[in-house]
Amino acid sequence: MAKTAFKGGDKLQKALNDLARKVNRGGSVEVGIFEDATYPDGTSVAQVAQWNEFGTKSTPPRPFMRQTINDKQGSWGNALGKALHATDYDAGKALGIVGEYIAGQIRETIANGSFAPNSDLTNLLKDRYPTGDYGSSEFLKAVSDLKSGERGPDGKPLVWSGQLLNSIRSEVSDD
């Protein structure tokens, strides 16, 4: 039986220790809509996102977060592995990269996901007020016009002023 000698064990152990120290710093990443995100009128974007995600008495659910998780979570581990390698195993930087990757996937789902269509009233309001800036009198006029047969073009669900889409972000924190 031939003997094999292994040399450089000290260097290998040092390299592994250095790697463990880098990755051990750890941290976590949160992705989504944070509480400081608001519409111009002060409405919480997170609240509107919750209404969209789960629906309300008058609107169907449009689960953009759950759809993203269901469709994309399988790629996140591989993305983290690649990010760790690309950042020389700096966990904080790697989590930042993966957080932005996931945030981009959520934005993509909002922009192109398959959701229940808008109501005729929502389509009319979106057509008239593309920035989402309208008051109660404009709302009531749209309701009246809708009853008279007026319609707006079909709009994309979840896409109106861009506030929801632009509020998706990630934050890395040290644990």
Backbone hydrogen bonds, N-H to C=O, Kabsch-Sander energy under -0.5 kcal/mol:
donor,donor_aa,acceptor,acceptor_aa,energy
7,K,5,A,-0.6
12,L,8,G,-2.4
13,Q,9,G,-2.6
14,K,10,D,-2.3
15,A,11,K,-2.6
16,L,12,L,-2.6
17,N,13,Q,-2.4
18,D,14,K,-2.8
19,L,15,A,-2.4
20,A,16,L,-2.7
21,R,17,N,-2.3
22,K,18,D,-2.0
23,V,19,L,-2.5
24,N,20,A,-2.5
25,R,21,R,-0.7
25,R,22,K,-0.6
26,G,23,V,-1.5
28,S,173,S,-2.6
30,E,171,E,-2.7
32,G,169,R,-2.6
34,F,32,G,-0.5
34,F,167,S,-0.5
37,A,34,F,-2.1
39,Y,43,T,-2.8
42,G,39,Y,-2.7
45,V,37,A,-2.2
46,A,37,A,-0.6
48,V,44,S,-1.9
49,A,45,V,-2.7
50,Q,46,A,-2.2
51,W,47,Q,-2.3
52,N,48,V,-2.4
53,E,49,A,-3.2
54,F,50,Q,-2.6
55,G,51,W,-1.9
56,T,59,T,-2.2
62,R,52,N,-4.2
64,F,62,R,-2.1
67,Q,63,P,-2.3
68,T,64,F,-1.7
69,I,65,M,-2.7
70,N,66,R,-2.8
71,D,67,Q,-2.5
72,K,68,T,-2.8
73,Q,69,I,-1.8
75,S,72,K,-2.4
76,W,73,Q,-1.2
77,G,73,Q,-0.6
79,A,75,S,-2.0
80,L,76,W,-2.3
81,G,77,G,-2.3
82,K,78,N,-2.4
83,A,79,A,-2.5
84,L,80,L,-2.8
85,H,81,G,-2.1
86,A,82,K,-2.6
87,T,83,A,-1.6
88,D,85,H,-1.3
89,Y,84,L,-4.0
90,D,87,T,-0.5
91,A,22,K,-0.7
91,A,89,Y,-1.0
94,A,90,D,-2.7
95,L,91,A,-2.8
96,G,92,G,-1.9
97,I,93,K,-2.1
98,V,94,A,-2.5
99,G,95,L,-2.8
100,E,96,G,-2.0
101,Y,97,I,-2.0
102,I,98,V,-2.6
103,A,99,G,-2.6
104,G,100,E,-2.3
105,Q,101,Y,-1.6
106,I,102,I,-2.3
107,R,103,A,-2.5
108,E,104,G,-2.3
109,T,105,Q,-2.2
110,I,106,I,-2.5
111,A,107,R,-2.5
112,N,108,E,-2.5
113,G,109,T,-2.6
115,F,113,G,-0.7
118,N,155,G,-0.5
123,N,119,S,-2.4
124,L,120,D,-2.2
125,L,121,L,-2.6
126,K,122,T,-2.9
127,D,123,N,-2.0
128,R,124,L,-2.0
129,Y,125,L,-3.0
132,G,129,Y,-2.4
134,Y,132,G,-1.1
139,F,135,G,-2.1
140,L,136,S,-2.7
141,K,137,S,-2.1
142,A,138,E,-2.2
143,V,139,F,-2.2
144,S,140,L,-2.3
145,D,141,K,-2.9
146,L,142,A,-2.5
147,K,143,V,-1.9
148,S,144,S,-1.2
149,G,146,L,-1.5
150,E,145,D,-2.5
159,V,156,K,-1.5
160,W,158,L,-0.6
166,N,162,G,-2.7
167,S,163,Q,-0.9
167,S,164,L,-1.0
168,I,165,L,-1.0
169,R,32,G,-2.7
169,R,167,S,-0.5
171,E,30,E,-2.4
173,S,28,S,-2.7
